[in-house]
Amino acid sequence: MRQGLSLPTLLGIAWLIGAAVAAGGTPQETIADAARKVVKVYGAGGLHGLESYQTGLLVSPDGRILTVMSTVLDADDIDCVLDDGSRHRATLVGVDPRRELALLSIAGQDLPAFVLTEEARVPTGTRILALSNLFGVAVGDERVSAQRGVVAAIVPLEARRGAAQAPYKGDVYVLDCTTNNPGSPGGAVVDASGRLVGMLGKELRASAGGIWLNYALPADELARGCREIASGTASAPAPADAAPLDPRLLGAVLVPDLLDRTPPFVESVVPGSAAARAGLRPDDLVIAVDGRSVASRAAVQQALGGLAAGDPVRFTVMRDRTVVDCDLGPRPRSPGKP
């Protein structure tokens, strides 16, 4: 015997229809309008737990895309597929390591885009729609998936991925639906009128209970992070042809490469070196160099190589569940160069 929809589901659908009609459209129109501003992002990955796809948001008509900072972006070629199926090569403008945001750029004009503002956050109980390319099921001009839910709570994020703690410690929206799946990070969270209220975050477990979290970063944090990246607080990625620089020249000895992408943990610090004076410590995990996201020893060397001799070197590290900035002074000249 076929079962009908439950009463809570019917009430939720009725609420969304009423709110959408009050805003001047149907739920289908709201989803379609928001989905045109959602991007399917493809890059590095392909291993278990390291997906090669995620989601992004168009935040300007000229092709700026906001997404999460992840290993997907550790690729020479980052492809972005828009709602109409058009494929674009993206460049990484910069990252915000504290909020784990990344800003991409594609060639575009008059593209549909979300408006980022620092308006007041929505209260708990707000009905929302989450749009993302969860599990990578949408390809080409196929529309991203939409899920219906509610903002269940607003709490500080205390979470981890594996053994590493999430660097962002501000408030997030906790959602009552299973939104943070592989491919979902970077997805849009909109209200019944289609207004952007947040972005889906990475797959994380709560530090206390270890349960998987379904959460979104509020839109005002997105606006601040995007502005800081665009204004130059976070530098552009190092050029691909930059000669790598060994961090040992600064006194920081990283763990050896045991895998293709061994995380850049500090193994030891040379006494009296620039790294020692900056307060770098063994077991620090380097997550950014001069604002550039790094996920491996090779990425640290490449980012250092992209700096000119004499440029300030700044490491952002994870230490005891907190983010710490270390100023290592001017970048030394490469060995063998005048």
Secondary structure as UniProt FT lines:
FT   HELIX           7..22
FT   TURN            23..24
FT   HELIX           27..35
FT   TURN            36..37
FT   STRAND          38..42
FT   TURN            48..49
FT   STRAND          53..58
FT   TURN            61..62
FT   STRAND          64..68
FT   HELIX           71..73
FT   STRAND          78..81
FT   TURN            83..84
FT   STRAND          87..96
FT   TURN            97..100
FT   STRAND          101..105
FT   TURN            124..125
FT   STRAND          127..132
FT   HELIX           134..136
FT   TURN            140..141
FT   STRAND          145..156
FT   STRAND          159..161
FT   TURN            162..163
FT   STRAND          164..165
FT   STRAND          171..175
FT   TURN            182..183
FT   TURN            185..186
FT   STRAND          188..191
FT   TURN            192..193
FT   STRAND          196..200
FT   STRAND          205..206
FT   TURN            207..209
FT   STRAND          215..218
FT   HELIX           219..230
FT   TURN            231..232
FT   TURN            240..241
FT   HELIX           247..250
FT   STRAND          252..254
FT   TURN            260..261
FT   STRAND          265..269
FT   TURN            271..272
FT   HELIX           274..277
FT   TURN            278..279
FT   TURN            282..283
FT   STRAND          285..289
FT   TURN            290..291
FT   STRAND          292..293
FT   HELIX           297..305
FT   TURN            309..310
FT   STRAND          312..319
FT   TURN            320..321
FT   STRAND          322..330
FT   TURN            335..336
//
